[in-house]
Amino acid sequence: MNYYKKSKKILKEKIKEDRKISKTDWDNYAASNCLFSSNTLMFHVEAKSFEDLKERLL
């Protein structure tokens, strides 16, 4: 299983549900569901902030 792809897919879904999702909200959800944190996803996508990450994923 590729946890990066799974994390990215689920984060996209969460952003579509709630565009105002915060970094803390995602990190709590990710920790509870064995997904990558916002910092790890930002590193892979080369985003400067969580807001930048959300824009790049949509």
C-alpha positions as CSV (number, residue, x, y, z in Angstrom):
1,M,0.0,0.0,0.0
2,N,1.3,3.4,-0.9
3,Y,0.6,5.6,2.1
4,Y,1.7,8.8,0.3
5,K,-0.9,8.3,-2.5
6,K,-3.6,7.3,0.0
7,S,-2.8,10.4,2.2
8,K,-2.9,12.7,-0.7
9,K,-6.2,11.3,-2.0
10,I,-7.9,11.5,1.4
11,L,-6.6,15.1,1.9
12,K,-8.0,16.1,-1.4
13,E,-11.4,14.7,-0.3
14,K,-11.2,16.4,3.0
15,I,-10.4,19.8,1.3
16,K,-13.4,19.3,-1.0
17,E,-15.6,18.7,2.0
18,D,-14.3,21.7,4.0
19,R,-12.1,24.2,2.3
20,K,-11.2,25.7,5.7
21,I,-9.6,22.6,7.1
22,S,-6.6,23.6,9.2
23,K,-3.2,22.0,9.4
24,T,-4.0,20.9,13.0
25,D,-7.2,19.3,11.9
26,W,-5.5,17.3,9.2
27,D,-2.6,16.3,11.4
28,N,-5.0,15.0,14.0
29,Y,-7.0,13.1,11.4
30,A,-3.8,11.7,9.8
31,A,-2.4,10.5,13.1
32,S,-5.6,8.7,13.9
33,N,-5.8,7.0,10.6
34,C,-2.1,6.2,9.9
35,L,-1.7,8.8,7.1
36,F,1.1,11.2,6.3
37,S,1.2,14.5,8.2
38,S,0.8,17.9,6.6
39,N,4.6,18.5,6.9
40,T,5.4,15.3,5.0
41,L,2.9,16.0,2.3
42,M,4.2,19.6,2.0
43,F,7.7,18.3,1.6
44,H,6.7,15.9,-1.2
45,V,4.7,18.5,-3.1
46,E,7.3,21.3,-2.4
47,A,4.7,23.5,-0.9
48,K,5.7,26.5,1.3
49,S,2.6,26.3,3.6
50,F,-0.4,24.2,4.3
51,E,-2.5,26.7,2.4
52,D,-0.2,26.4,-0.6
53,L,-0.5,22.6,-0.3
54,K,-4.3,22.8,-0.4
55,E,-4.1,24.9,-3.6
56,R,-1.7,22.6,-5.3
57,L,-3.8,19.5,-4.5
58,L,-7.0,21.0,-6.0
